[in-house]
Structure formats: structure tokens, C-alpha cells
Amino acid sequence: MTTAVKTQTTGSGETELRGMKTPPTVSQQEWEAAWRQLLVKEKEFTRSRDALAAQRRRMPWMPVEKTYTFEGPQGKVSLLDLFEGRRQLIVYRAFYEPGVFGWPEHACRGCSLGADQVGHLAHLNARDTTLVYASRAGQEDIARLKKRMEWEMPWYTITDSFDKDFGVDEWHGHNVFIRDGEKIFRTYYINNRGDEAMGTVWSYLDITPLGRQEVWEDSPEGYPQTQTYKWWNWHDTYAAESTPNEKWVQVSDAGEAAFRKESAEMKQKQGV
């Protein structure tokens, strides 16, 4: 049986927790020892996550043979059009339509929280990846919602069985596609607990068939890869710089060297 946490406001306006069994208070040396002990498991988790992403990149591809039509700001578009000329496409099915709690002023609360987490799309675009949202609401309603909530992602209207065919007619989810010319393939699908953590450039790229496209990744032979960090840029500068900036290369190299040194020292202290 759990006990509700009670708080008591002090004269300074701060709150003191009541009813919580808090961890012990320790010295800096003891805290750092505990942190380093946990860091071992953190590193294990990171490596496990990277290995899982590597498995995703080896998932079989399913051809999309049916033609799907959406409504966009400029009229009817196809699933191929949603790629915007890029190689990869991530489609999030957001619930914004009659019958959804919040309609028409708001979209689903969960989908809206997810939309608030979406980072700047220029970084995804720089990795040849497009992210779009899709709902059954009309474009006029979608435009009004985006303006109110200050959302910038492309957002299309589903007009056929796309949501049902790809498992998002009753619940939210991200579907991932890749194209080879005009041929489209479904490569991954994520929903439920995995779906709620989406929003960063890394969480998106890790579910794509090409991944982050950096040299450290375990990817099939021939997959596009560039040097780690070197492609990173300010979101308003990608178009102006076709190659990594020389100064940024120097800065990132120094950072990598510092990380490697710190990692080696930590392993030495742990006797690894």
C-alpha cells in the first residue's frame, strides 16, 4: 500500500517533503563513488540501446504496393510526396478529428504533448529524413491548431485507409518508410511506451533504417556514414555549408579526445 506524499510550505516559500523514504545524505566522495557505480550500468544500457538500433537497421523491408492519398496545404499529395524528395520518412499518426477529446480547439492531449517535444526538423532533414504528422482533421482545422500551438511540422489529412493499414487507426504510433526511387518500403513501427519518448533527432534517427549515419554505428555494408559530430550544425546553416566547417572539426575532435581520455581514466579507476 502506498502513502501519498504530503508537502509542507516553509516560511521561505519552499516545500518540505513528508511521507517519503528518501535516499541517504552523503559526502561528495561517497556521492561520486555511487555515481560511478551506477554509470557502469548506464553505459551498459547505452550499448544495449545501440545494439537494438543496429537490429532495427537489419529489419526486413515490406513493399508498400497500395496507393495512398493525403490532403496537404496545397491540395492532394501521395505518400511518395510526403518524403519531400528525401530518402526516409517518419509518419506520426496524431489524433485530431471529431470525437477526440479537445476537438476542435485542441488535439489529443497525449499527441499534443508529443508534438511539443519535436525538435527542429532541419537536423533530421540533414540526415535525409522527413518527419510528418497525419490526422483525419481537415487542413483548415490543422492550420489553425498549428498556429495556436506554435507547431512547425508538416501535417497532412488522412483520406483513405492509411491509418488502418498501418496500425494507427485506434492508437497513436510512428511508421517509418524508406524509398528507392518511387518504390516505398515500410521498415519499422513504434507505438505505446516506445512512442512516448520520441521527439529528439536521435530518437527519430534510431528508428530509421539508415540510423544516425555515423561511422561508429554497426550498420550493414554500404550504408551512408559520416564522421561523428562533423555533420552537426546550426539549424539555419545546413543549406549554406555543404561540407563540415573546419573550425567545428577542430572543436569536435578536441571533444572526442577529452571523452576518450575520461573514459580511459574511469576504466583504470574501476580496474577494468
C-alpha atoms as an extended CHARMM CRD file, in Angstrom:
* protein
*
       272  EXT
         1         1  MET       CA              0.0000000000        0.0000000000        0.0000000000  PROA      1               0.0000000000
         2         2  THR       CA              1.4340000000        3.3570000000       -0.9760000000  PROA      2               0.0000000000
         3         3  THR       CA              1.2940000000        6.5090000000        1.0770000000  PROA      3               0.0000000000
         4         4  ALA       CA              0.5290000000        9.8350000000       -0.5480000000  PROA      4               0.0000000000
         5         5  VAL       CA              3.3610000000       12.3480000000       -0.3590000000  PROA      5               0.0000000000
         6         6  LYS       CA              2.4760000000       15.3800000000        1.6880000000  PROA      6               0.0000000000
         7         7  THR       CA              4.2420000000       18.7230000000        1.4480000000  PROA      7               0.0000000000
         8         8  GLN       CA              4.5380000000       21.4810000000        3.9800000000  PROA      8               0.0000000000
         9         9  THR       CA              5.3020000000       25.0180000000        2.9090000000  PROA      9               0.0000000000
        10        10  THR       CA              8.0080000000       26.7770000000        4.8970000000  PROA      10              0.0000000000
        11        11  GLY       CA              8.2190000000       30.4840000000        5.5770000000  PROA      11              0.0000000000
        12        12  SER       CA             10.5820000000       30.9440000000        2.6170000000  PROA      12              0.0000000000
        13        13  GLY       CA              8.0410000000       29.5020000000        0.2050000000  PROA      13              0.0000000000
        14        14  GLU       CA              9.9570000000       26.2350000000       -0.1950000000  PROA      14              0.0000000000
        15        15  THR       CA              8.2770000000       22.8830000000        0.3760000000  PROA      15              0.0000000000
        16        16  GLU       CA              9.4490000000       20.0590000000        2.5970000000  PROA      16              0.0000000000
        17        17  LEU       CA              8.5990000000       16.5100000000        1.6110000000  PROA      17              0.0000000000
        18        18  ARG       CA              6.6780000000       14.3820000000        4.0700000000  PROA      18              0.0000000000
        19        19  GLY       CA              5.9270000000       10.6670000000        3.8490000000  PROA      19              0.0000000000
        20        20  MET       CA              8.8510000000        9.8770000000        1.5210000000  PROA      20              0.0000000000
        21        21  LYS       CA             11.6320000000        7.4640000000        2.3490000000  PROA      21              0.0000000000
        22        22  THR       CA             14.4380000000        9.4520000000        0.7460000000  PROA      22              0.0000000000
        23        23  PRO       CA             17.9570000000        8.1850000000       -0.0480000000  PROA      23              0.0000000000
        24        24  PRO       CA             20.7340000000        8.8340000000        2.4940000000  PROA      24              0.0000000000
        25        25  THR       CA             22.6790000000       12.0940000000        2.5770000000  PROA      25              0.0000000000
        26        26  VAL       CA             26.3770000000       11.5040000000        1.8830000000  PROA      26              0.0000000000
        27        27  SER       CA             29.6630000000       13.3160000000        1.3190000000  PROA      27              0.0000000000
        28        28  GLN       CA             30.8860000000       14.3820000000       -2.1250000000  PROA      28              0.0000000000
        29        29  GLN       CA             33.3370000000       11.4710000000       -2.2180000000  PROA      29              0.0000000000
        30        30  GLU       CA             30.6220000000        8.9470000000       -1.3630000000  PROA      30              0.0000000000
        31        31  TRP       CA             28.2300000000       10.5120000000       -3.8730000000  PROA      31              0.0000000000
        32        32  GLU       CA             30.8010000000       10.3080000000       -6.6800000000  PROA      32              0.0000000000
        33        33  ALA       CA             31.5210000000        6.6630000000       -5.8140000000  PROA      33              0.0000000000
        34        34  ALA       CA             27.7950000000        5.8650000000       -6.0280000000  PROA      34              0.0000000000
        35        35  TRP       CA             27.5300000000        7.7850000000       -9.3010000000  PROA      35              0.0000000000
        36        36  ARG       CA             30.4500000000        5.9060000000      -10.8540000000  PROA      36              0.0000000000
        37        37  GLN       CA             28.9260000000        2.6060000000       -9.7660000000  PROA      37              0.0000000000
        38        38  LEU       CA             25.6430000000        3.4740000000      -11.4520000000  PROA      38              0.0000000000
        39        39  LEU       CA             27.4790000000        4.8150000000      -14.5050000000  PROA      39              0.0000000000
        40        40  VAL       CA             28.6730000000        1.2960000000      -15.2790000000  PROA      40              0.0000000000
        41        41  LYS       CA             25.0510000000        0.2200000000      -15.6990000000  PROA      41              0.0000000000
        42        42  GLU       CA             24.2610000000        3.4120000000      -17.6150000000  PROA      42              0.0000000000
        43        43  LYS       CA             26.9970000000        2.5540000000      -20.1180000000  PROA      43              0.0000000000
        44        44  GLU       CA             25.6780000000       -0.9980000000      -20.3970000000  PROA      44              0.0000000000
        45        45  PHE       CA             22.2230000000        0.3920000000      -21.1420000000  PROA      45              0.0000000000
        46        46  THR       CA             23.6200000000        2.7300000000      -23.8120000000  PROA      46              0.0000000000
        47        47  ARG       CA             25.4550000000       -0.1050000000      -25.5320000000  PROA      47              0.0000000000
        48        48  SER       CA             22.3220000000       -2.2520000000      -25.3570000000  PROA      48              0.0000000000
        49        49  ARG       CA             20.2710000000        0.5500000000      -26.9010000000  PROA      49              0.0000000000
        50        50  ASP       CA             22.8260000000        0.9450000000      -29.7010000000  PROA      50              0.0000000000
        51        51  ALA       CA             22.7290000000       -2.8030000000      -30.3520000000  PROA      51              0.0000000000
        52        52  LEU       CA             18.9390000000       -2.7040000000      -30.5730000000  PROA      52              0.0000000000
        53        53  ALA       CA             19.1120000000        0.1620000000      -33.0730000000  PROA      53              0.0000000000
        54        54  ALA       CA             21.5740000000       -1.9150000000      -35.1120000000  PROA      54              0.0000000000
        55        55  GLN       CA             18.9890000000       -4.7260000000      -35.1950000000  PROA      55              0.0000000000
        56        56  ARG       CA             16.3680000000       -2.2650000000      -36.4330000000  PROA      56              0.0000000000
        57        57  ARG       CA             18.6460000000       -1.3760000000      -39.3320000000  PROA      57              0.0000000000
        58        58  ARG       CA             18.5650000000       -5.0400000000      -40.3000000000  PROA      58              0.0000000000
        59        59  MET       CA             14.7920000000       -5.4210000000      -40.1250000000  PROA      59              0.0000000000
        60        60  PRO       CA             13.2710000000       -6.7380000000      -43.3630000000  PROA      60              0.0000000000
        61        61  TRP       CA             11.5040000000       -4.2210000000      -45.5790000000  PROA      61              0.0000000000
        62        62  MET       CA              7.8570000000       -4.5260000000      -46.5820000000  PROA      62              0.0000000000
        63        63  PRO       CA              6.9140000000       -3.1040000000      -50.0020000000  PROA      63              0.0000000000
        64        64  VAL       CA              4.0780000000       -0.5590000000      -49.9180000000  PROA      64              0.0000000000
        65        65  GLU       CA              2.1270000000       -1.5260000000      -53.0060000000  PROA      65              0.0000000000
        66        66  LYS       CA             -1.1010000000        0.3420000000      -52.3290000000  PROA      66              0.0000000000
        67        67  THR       CA             -1.5280000000        3.9780000000      -53.3620000000  PROA      67              0.0000000000
        68        68  TYR       CA             -2.3570000000        6.3770000000      -50.5260000000  PROA      68              0.0000000000
        69        69  THR       CA             -3.6650000000        9.9160000000      -50.8760000000  PROA      69              0.0000000000
        70        70  PHE       CA             -3.4510000000       12.7390000000      -48.3360000000  PROA      70              0.0000000000
        71        71  GLU       CA             -4.6100000000       16.3330000000      -48.2730000000  PROA      71              0.0000000000
        72        72  GLY       CA             -1.9310000000       18.9370000000      -47.7080000000  PROA      72              0.0000000000
        73        73  PRO       CA             -1.8690000000       22.7430000000      -47.6180000000  PROA      73              0.0000000000
        74        74  GLN       CA             -1.5380000000       22.7680000000      -51.4180000000  PROA      74              0.0000000000
        75        75  GLY       CA             -4.0610000000       20.0120000000      -52.1540000000  PROA      75              0.0000000000
        76        76  LYS       CA             -3.8380000000       16.2680000000      -52.7800000000  PROA      76              0.0000000000
        77        77  VAL       CA             -0.4890000000       14.5240000000      -52.3090000000  PROA      77              0.0000000000
        78        78  SER       CA              0.7170000000       10.9220000000      -52.3230000000  PROA      78              0.0000000000
        79        79  LEU       CA              2.7310000000        9.0050000000      -49.7410000000  PROA      79              0.0000000000
        80        80  LEU       CA              5.7280000000        9.4670000000      -52.0250000000  PROA      80              0.0000000000
        81        81  ASP       CA              5.1910000000       13.2440000000      -51.9560000000  PROA      81              0.0000000000
        82        82  LEU       CA              5.4150000000       13.2000000000      -48.1540000000  PROA      82              0.0000000000
        83        83  PHE       CA              9.1290000000       12.2920000000      -48.4280000000  PROA      83              0.0000000000
        84        84  GLU       CA              9.7610000000       15.7800000000      -49.8680000000  PROA      84              0.0000000000
        85        85  GLY       CA             12.4880000000       14.2610000000      -52.0360000000  PROA      85              0.0000000000
        86        86  ARG       CA             14.3820000000       12.7450000000      -49.1060000000  PROA      86              0.0000000000
        87        87  ARG       CA             15.2420000000        9.0860000000      -48.6740000000  PROA      87              0.0000000000
        88        88  GLN       CA             13.4930000000        8.3800000000      -45.3570000000  PROA      88              0.0000000000
        89        89  LEU       CA             10.0620000000        9.2640000000      -43.9870000000  PROA      89              0.0000000000
        90        90  ILE       CA              8.5920000000        9.0720000000      -40.4800000000  PROA      90              0.0000000000
        91        91  VAL       CA              4.8080000000        9.4500000000      -40.2210000000  PROA      91              0.0000000000
        92        92  TYR       CA              3.2390000000       10.0900000000      -36.8300000000  PROA      92              0.0000000000
        93        93  ARG       CA             -0.4890000000        9.4520000000      -36.5770000000  PROA      93              0.0000000000
        94        94  ALA       CA             -1.8430000000       12.2240000000      -34.3390000000  PROA      94              0.0000000000
        95        95  PHE       CA             -5.4540000000       12.1630000000      -33.1410000000  PROA      95              0.0000000000
        96        96  TYR       CA             -7.0930000000       15.4060000000      -34.1130000000  PROA      96              0.0000000000
        97        97  GLU       CA            -10.5860000000       14.9910000000      -35.5140000000  PROA      97              0.0000000000
        98        98  PRO       CA            -14.2440000000       14.9520000000      -34.4400000000  PROA      98              0.0000000000
        99        99  GLY       CA            -14.7690000000       12.6860000000      -31.4550000000  PROA      99              0.0000000000
       100       100  VAL       CA            -11.3130000000       13.2490000000      -29.9590000000  PROA      100             0.0000000000
       101       101  PHE       CA            -11.2350000000       14.9100000000      -26.5300000000  PROA      101             0.0000000000
       102       102  GLY       CA            -10.3640000000       18.5720000000      -27.0450000000  PROA      102             0.0000000000
       103       103  TRP       CA            -11.7930000000       18.8870000000      -30.5620000000  PROA      103             0.0000000000
       104       104  PRO       CA            -11.7540000000       21.3150000000      -32.2950000000  PROA      104             0.0000000000
       105       105  GLU       CA             -9.6610000000       23.6350000000      -30.0990000000  PROA      105             0.0000000000
       106       106  HSD       CA             -7.0500000000       21.0040000000      -29.3120000000  PROA      106             0.0000000000
       107       107  ALA       CA             -5.7170000000       17.6640000000      -30.4990000000  PROA      107             0.0000000000
       108       108  CYS       CA             -5.4460000000       14.6530000000      -28.1920000000  PROA      108             0.0000000000
       109       109  ARG       CA             -3.5410000000       15.6300000000      -25.0380000000  PROA      109             0.0000000000
       110       110  GLY       CA             -1.0050000000       12.8400000000      -25.4450000000  PROA      110             0.0000000000
       111       111  CYS       CA             -0.4030000000       13.6050000000      -29.1220000000  PROA      111             0.0000000000
       112       112  SER       CA             -0.0900000000       17.2940000000      -28.2630000000  PROA      112             0.0000000000
       113       113  LEU       CA              2.4940000000       16.5820000000      -25.5730000000  PROA      113             0.0000000000
       114       114  GLY       CA              4.4150000000       14.6060000000      -28.1560000000  PROA      114             0.0000000000
       115       115  ALA       CA              4.1890000000       17.4420000000      -30.6570000000  PROA      115             0.0000000000
       116       116  ASP       CA              5.6160000000       19.8200000000      -28.0590000000  PROA      116             0.0000000000
       117       117  GLN       CA              8.6830000000       17.5570000000      -27.8050000000  PROA      117             0.0000000000
       118       118  VAL       CA              9.5820000000       17.6460000000      -31.5050000000  PROA      118             0.0000000000
       119       119  GLY       CA             12.9860000000       19.2400000000      -32.0760000000  PROA      119             0.0000000000
       120       120  HSD       CA             13.9590000000       21.4160000000      -35.0150000000  PROA      120             0.0000000000
       121       121  LEU       CA             13.3780000000       19.4540000000      -38.2070000000  PROA      121             0.0000000000
       122       122  ALA       CA             16.4450000000       20.8480000000      -40.0210000000  PROA      122             0.0000000000
       123       123  HSD       CA             18.6420000000       18.3230000000      -38.1940000000  PROA      123             0.0000000000
       124       124  LEU       CA             16.5250000000       15.3850000000      -39.3580000000  PROA      124             0.0000000000
       125       125  ASN       CA             16.4040000000       16.8090000000      -42.8670000000  PROA      125             0.0000000000
       126       126  ALA       CA             20.2030000000       16.9790000000      -42.8770000000  PROA      126             0.0000000000
       127       127  ARG       CA             20.1810000000       13.1930000000      -42.4500000000  PROA      127             0.0000000000
       128       128  ASP       CA             17.9080000000       12.7620000000      -45.4950000000  PROA      128             0.0000000000
       129       129  THR       CA             14.8700000000       12.1980000000      -43.2600000000  PROA      129             0.0000000000
       130       130  THR       CA             11.4290000000       13.8290000000      -43.2500000000  PROA      130             0.0000000000
       131       131  LEU       CA              9.0320000000       13.8230000000      -40.2900000000  PROA      131             0.0000000000
       132       132  VAL       CA              5.3270000000       14.4900000000      -40.8420000000  PROA      132             0.0000000000
       133       133  TYR       CA              2.1500000000       14.3080000000      -38.7690000000  PROA      133             0.0000000000
       134       134  ALA       CA             -1.1220000000       12.9360000000      -40.1340000000  PROA      134             0.0000000000
       135       135  SER       CA             -4.6920000000       13.1660000000      -38.8110000000  PROA      135             0.0000000000
       136       136  ARG       CA             -8.2430000000       12.9770000000      -40.1250000000  PROA      136             0.0000000000
       137       137  ALA       CA             -8.9880000000       16.6370000000      -39.4450000000  PROA      137             0.0000000000
       138       138  GLY       CA             -9.2510000000       18.9510000000      -42.4490000000  PROA      138             0.0000000000
       139       139  GLN       CA             -6.4200000000       21.2670000000      -43.4370000000  PROA      139             0.0000000000
       140       140  GLU       CA             -8.2170000000       24.3880000000      -42.2360000000  PROA      140             0.0000000000
       141       141  ASP       CA             -8.5140000000       22.9670000000      -38.7290000000  PROA      141             0.0000000000
       142       142  ILE       CA             -4.9230000000       21.6790000000      -38.7840000000  PROA      142             0.0000000000
       143       143  ALA       CA             -3.5910000000       25.0800000000      -39.8500000000  PROA      143             0.0000000000
       144       144  ARG       CA             -5.4890000000       26.7900000000      -37.0350000000  PROA      144             0.0000000000
       145       145  LEU       CA             -4.2270000000       24.2470000000      -34.4850000000  PROA      145             0.0000000000
       146       146  LYS       CA             -0.5960000000       24.5630000000      -35.6040000000  PROA      146             0.0000000000
       147       147  LYS       CA             -0.7510000000       28.3310000000      -35.3570000000  PROA      147             0.0000000000
       148       148  ARG       CA             -2.2920000000       28.2210000000      -31.8850000000  PROA      148             0.0000000000
       149       149  MET       CA              0.2010000000       25.6690000000      -30.5690000000  PROA      149             0.0000000000
       150       150  GLU       CA              3.2110000000       27.0510000000      -32.4870000000  PROA      150             0.0000000000
       151       151  TRP       CA              3.9980000000       23.7390000000      -34.1900000000  PROA      151             0.0000000000
       152       152  GLU       CA              6.0510000000       23.6950000000      -37.3870000000  PROA      152             0.0000000000
       153       153  MET       CA              5.9830000000       20.0780000000      -38.5960000000  PROA      153             0.0000000000
       154       154  PRO       CA              4.2440000000       19.2570000000      -41.9090000000  PROA      154             0.0000000000
       155       155  TRP       CA              0.7730000000       17.9370000000      -41.0700000000  PROA      155             0.0000000000
       156       156  TYR       CA             -1.4540000000       16.1100000000      -43.5480000000  PROA      156             0.0000000000
       157       157  THR       CA             -5.0460000000       14.8850000000      -43.6570000000  PROA      157             0.0000000000
       158       158  ILE       CA             -5.6280000000       11.1410000000      -43.9740000000  PROA      158             0.0000000000
       159       159  THR       CA             -8.2750000000       10.4750000000      -46.6310000000  PROA      159             0.0000000000
       160       160  ASP       CA             -8.2240000000        6.6870000000      -47.0200000000  PROA      160             0.0000000000
       161       161  SER       CA             -7.2550000000        3.5100000000      -45.1510000000  PROA      161             0.0000000000
       162       162  PHE       CA             -3.6560000000        4.5360000000      -44.4090000000  PROA      162             0.0000000000
       163       163  ASP       CA             -4.2290000000        4.6370000000      -40.6530000000  PROA      163             0.0000000000
       164       164  LYS       CA             -5.9530000000        1.2440000000      -40.5380000000  PROA      164             0.0000000000
       165       165  ASP       CA             -3.4560000000       -0.4090000000      -42.8690000000  PROA      165             0.0000000000
       166       166  PHE       CA             -0.5200000000        0.7040000000      -40.7440000000  PROA      166             0.0000000000
       167       167  GLY       CA             -1.9230000000        0.0270000000      -37.2760000000  PROA      167             0.0000000000
       168       168  VAL       CA             -2.7240000000        3.5860000000      -36.2050000000  PROA      168             0.0000000000
       169       169  ASP       CA             -6.4780000000        3.8210000000      -36.6980000000  PROA      169             0.0000000000
       170       170  GLU       CA             -7.2320000000        3.4460000000      -32.9730000000  PROA      170             0.0000000000
       171       171  TRP       CA             -3.9790000000        4.4560000000      -31.2720000000  PROA      171             0.0000000000
       172       172  HSD       CA             -1.0250000000        6.7260000000      -31.9320000000  PROA      172             0.0000000000
       173       173  GLY       CA              2.2220000000        5.4750000000      -33.4730000000  PROA      173             0.0000000000
       174       174  HSD       CA              5.1720000000        6.2430000000      -35.7520000000  PROA      174             0.0000000000
       175       175  ASN       CA              5.5620000000        4.3890000000      -39.0540000000  PROA      175             0.0000000000
       176       176  VAL       CA              8.9260000000        4.5100000000      -40.7960000000  PROA      176             0.0000000000
       177       177  PHE       CA              9.4410000000        4.2730000000      -44.5510000000  PROA      177             0.0000000000
       178       178  ILE       CA             12.3300000000        4.3560000000      -46.9970000000  PROA      178             0.0000000000
       179       179  ARG       CA             12.1880000000        4.8490000000      -50.7330000000  PROA      179             0.0000000000
       180       180  ASP       CA             14.2330000000        3.5820000000      -53.6460000000  PROA      180             0.0000000000
       181       181  GLY       CA             13.2900000000        5.9400000000      -56.4190000000  PROA      181             0.0000000000
       182       182  GLU       CA              9.4850000000        5.6940000000      -56.4840000000  PROA      182             0.0000000000
       183       183  LYS       CA              9.3900000000        2.3610000000      -54.6660000000  PROA      183             0.0000000000
       184       184  ILE       CA              8.3700000000        2.6930000000      -50.9970000000  PROA      184             0.0000000000
       185       185  PHE       CA              9.0720000000        0.2440000000      -48.1870000000  PROA      185             0.0000000000
       186       186  ARG       CA              7.8360000000        0.1060000000      -44.6020000000  PROA      186             0.0000000000
       187       187  THR       CA             10.8010000000       -0.5590000000      -42.3200000000  PROA      187             0.0000000000
       188       188  TYR       CA              9.6510000000       -0.0420000000      -38.7250000000  PROA      188             0.0000000000
       189       189  TYR       CA              6.7330000000        0.7790000000      -36.4510000000  PROA      189             0.0000000000
       190       190  ILE       CA              6.7300000000        2.0220000000      -32.8700000000  PROA      190             0.0000000000
       191       191  ASN       CA              3.8210000000        2.7590000000      -30.5010000000  PROA      191             0.0000000000
       192       192  ASN       CA              2.7600000000        2.6000000000      -26.8410000000  PROA      192             0.0000000000
       193       193  ARG       CA              5.6030000000        3.1460000000      -24.3250000000  PROA      193             0.0000000000
       194       194  GLY       CA              8.2700000000        3.3910000000      -27.0130000000  PROA      194             0.0000000000
       195       195  ASP       CA              6.2860000000        6.0880000000      -28.7630000000  PROA      195             0.0000000000
       196       196  GLU       CA              6.0610000000        8.4890000000      -25.8390000000  PROA      196             0.0000000000
       197       197  ALA       CA              9.8300000000        9.0870000000      -25.7450000000  PROA      197             0.0000000000
       198       198  MET       CA             10.0430000000       10.2720000000      -29.3590000000  PROA      198             0.0000000000
       199       199  GLY       CA             10.9150000000       13.8700000000      -30.1720000000  PROA      199             0.0000000000
       200       200  THR       CA             14.7010000000       14.2650000000      -30.3550000000  PROA      200             0.0000000000
       201       201  VAL       CA             16.6960000000       13.9850000000      -33.5500000000  PROA      201             0.0000000000
       202       202  TRP       CA             18.3780000000       10.8950000000      -32.0450000000  PROA      202             0.0000000000
       203       203  SER       CA             15.1940000000        9.0730000000      -31.0520000000  PROA      203             0.0000000000
       204       204  TYR       CA             13.8900000000        9.5760000000      -34.5790000000  PROA      204             0.0000000000
       205       205  LEU       CA             17.0830000000        8.5710000000      -36.3890000000  PROA      205             0.0000000000
       206       206  ASP       CA             17.4910000000        5.4760000000      -34.2150000000  PROA      206             0.0000000000
       207       207  ILE       CA             14.2190000000        4.0330000000      -35.5940000000  PROA      207             0.0000000000
       208       208  THR       CA             15.1330000000        4.6660000000      -39.2310000000  PROA      208             0.0000000000
       209       209  PRO       CA             16.7090000000        2.0430000000      -41.4930000000  PROA      209             0.0000000000
       210       210  LEU       CA             19.8150000000        4.1990000000      -42.0490000000  PROA      210             0.0000000000
       211       211  GLY       CA             20.2090000000        5.2330000000      -38.3980000000  PROA      211             0.0000000000
       212       212  ARG       CA             22.2990000000        8.2370000000      -37.3740000000  PROA      212             0.0000000000
       213       213  GLN       CA             24.6180000000        7.5630000000      -40.3290000000  PROA      213             0.0000000000
       214       214  GLU       CA             27.7800000000        7.9980000000      -38.2600000000  PROA      214             0.0000000000
       215       215  VAL       CA             30.9210000000        5.8480000000      -38.5430000000  PROA      215             0.0000000000
       216       216  TRP       CA             30.6840000000        4.3120000000      -35.0550000000  PROA      216             0.0000000000
       217       217  GLU       CA             27.3580000000        2.6290000000      -35.8130000000  PROA      217             0.0000000000
       218       218  ASP       CA             27.0420000000       -1.0610000000      -36.6030000000  PROA      218             0.0000000000
       219       219  SER       CA             25.2710000000       -0.8580000000      -39.9550000000  PROA      219             0.0000000000
       220       220  PRO       CA             25.1120000000       -3.1510000000      -42.9870000000  PROA      220             0.0000000000
       221       221  GLU       CA             27.8370000000       -2.7470000000      -45.5930000000  PROA      221             0.0000000000
       222       222  GLY       CA             27.4050000000        0.2100000000      -47.9260000000  PROA      222             0.0000000000
       223       223  TYR       CA             25.1300000000        2.2500000000      -45.6610000000  PROA      223             0.0000000000
       224       224  PRO       CA             25.8570000000        6.0180000000      -45.7170000000  PROA      224             0.0000000000
       225       225  GLN       CA             28.0390000000        7.1090000000      -42.8030000000  PROA      225             0.0000000000
       226       226  THR       CA             29.9560000000       10.2640000000      -41.9650000000  PROA      226             0.0000000000
       227       227  GLN       CA             32.3300000000       11.2220000000      -39.1740000000  PROA      227             0.0000000000
       228       228  THR       CA             30.6910000000       11.5850000000      -35.7570000000  PROA      228             0.0000000000
       229       229  TYR       CA             29.7780000000       15.1740000000      -34.7900000000  PROA      229             0.0000000000
       230       230  LYS       CA             31.1160000000       16.6340000000      -38.0370000000  PROA      230             0.0000000000
       231       231  TRP       CA             27.7270000000       16.9840000000      -39.7390000000  PROA      231             0.0000000000
       232       232  TRP       CA             26.1500000000       18.7940000000      -36.7570000000  PROA      232             0.0000000000
       233       233  ASN       CA             25.2540000000       22.3890000000      -37.4840000000  PROA      233             0.0000000000
       234       234  TRP       CA             23.1030000000       25.3520000000      -36.5070000000  PROA      234             0.0000000000
       235       235  HSD       CA             19.6400000000       24.6810000000      -37.8550000000  PROA      235             0.0000000000
       236       236  ASP       CA             19.7490000000       27.7720000000      -40.0860000000  PROA      236             0.0000000000
       237       237  THR       CA             23.1390000000       26.9580000000      -41.6340000000  PROA      237             0.0000000000
       238       238  TYR       CA             22.8420000000       23.4840000000      -43.1680000000  PROA      238             0.0000000000
       239       239  ALA       CA             21.8920000000       24.8140000000      -46.5900000000  PROA      239             0.0000000000
       240       240  ALA       CA             24.8370000000       27.2250000000      -46.6480000000  PROA      240             0.0000000000
       241       241  GLU       CA             27.5000000000       24.6490000000      -45.7270000000  PROA      241             0.0000000000
       242       242  SER       CA             27.8650000000       21.5750000000      -47.9230000000  PROA      242             0.0000000000
       243       243  THR       CA             30.9750000000       20.3690000000      -46.0580000000  PROA      243             0.0000000000
       244       244  PRO       CA             31.8640000000       20.3850000000      -42.3520000000  PROA      244             0.0000000000
       245       245  ASN       CA             33.2110000000       23.6810000000      -41.0740000000  PROA      245             0.0000000000
       246       246  GLU       CA             36.9760000000       23.4510000000      -40.4440000000  PROA      246             0.0000000000
       247       247  LYS       CA             36.7430000000       25.1800000000      -37.0690000000  PROA      247             0.0000000000
       248       248  TRP       CA             33.9340000000       22.8460000000      -35.9400000000  PROA      248             0.0000000000
       249       249  VAL       CA             36.0310000000       19.8350000000      -36.9900000000  PROA      249             0.0000000000
       250       250  GLN       CA             38.8110000000       21.0340000000      -34.6590000000  PROA      250             0.0000000000
       251       251  VAL       CA             36.3890000000       21.6400000000      -31.7800000000  PROA      251             0.0000000000
       252       252  SER       CA             34.6650000000       18.2610000000      -32.1370000000  PROA      252             0.0000000000
       253       253  ASP       CA             38.0000000000       16.4390000000      -32.4500000000  PROA      253             0.0000000000
       254       254  ALA       CA             39.1230000000       18.0130000000      -29.1710000000  PROA      254             0.0000000000
       255       255  GLY       CA             35.8520000000       16.9900000000      -27.5390000000  PROA      255             0.0000000000
       256       256  GLU       CA             36.1960000000       13.3920000000      -28.7000000000  PROA      256             0.0000000000
       257       257  ALA       CA             39.7660000000       13.2440000000      -27.3760000000  PROA      257             0.0000000000
       258       258  ALA       CA             38.5870000000       14.5240000000      -23.9890000000  PROA      258             0.0000000000
       259       259  PHE       CA             35.7960000000       11.9250000000      -23.8680000000  PROA      259             0.0000000000
       260       260  ARG       CA             38.2160000000        9.1010000000      -24.6820000000  PROA      260             0.0000000000
       261       261  LYS       CA             40.6620000000       10.2780000000      -22.0180000000  PROA      261             0.0000000000
       262       262  GLU       CA             37.9140000000       10.4890000000      -19.3870000000  PROA      262             0.0000000000
       263       263  SER       CA             36.6370000000        7.0300000000      -20.3160000000  PROA      263             0.0000000000
       264       264  ALA       CA             40.1310000000        5.5160000000      -20.0850000000  PROA      264             0.0000000000
       265       265  GLU       CA             40.7390000000        7.1100000000      -16.6740000000  PROA      265             0.0000000000
       266       266  MET       CA             37.4180000000        5.8310000000      -15.3810000000  PROA      266             0.0000000000
       267       267  LYS       CA             38.1540000000        2.2940000000      -16.5540000000  PROA      267             0.0000000000
       268       268  GLN       CA             41.5480000000        2.4790000000      -14.8740000000  PROA      268             0.0000000000
       269       269  LYS       CA             39.9800000000        3.5200000000      -11.5630000000  PROA      269             0.0000000000
       270       270  GLN       CA             37.4800000000        0.6810000000      -11.8230000000  PROA      270             0.0000000000
       271       271  GLY       CA             40.2080000000       -1.8050000000      -12.6920000000  PROA      271             0.0000000000
       272       272  VAL       CA             38.5700000000       -2.7030000000      -15.9770000000  PROA      272             0.0000000000
